[in-house]
Amino acid sequence: IRKILASSIKKSNFAILNPSVSSDGEIEKALIRKWNIAGVVCRQSGGRNEILWHRICLSMGINLWMLERPTKFKHINSVDSYHKLIKRLKSIV
């Protein structure tokens, strides 16, 4: 949620849904129609959400792009949040 709020996307153009509540995809379909969405970017998880997005996008004739989690490379240190970055920097000093 913090990452989307920090992005340049207008706050009126994103939706945060609880997948366990929206298991049939009707809310997602309504948002796709309302905002005239032509494609969805989704994390490739292999789970219920991925299956749901495949089904929704196929039934609505829109594109689906799956983001694969990058593999970890040896000897490359990375962080995925501000707090982890600060912690890492403090450990170096």
Secondary structure, 3 states (H helix, E strand, C coil): CHHHHHCCCCHHHCCCCCCCCCCCCHHHHHHHHHHCCCEEEEECCCCHHHHHHHHHHHHHCCEEEEECCCCCCCCCCCCCCHHHHHHHHHHHC
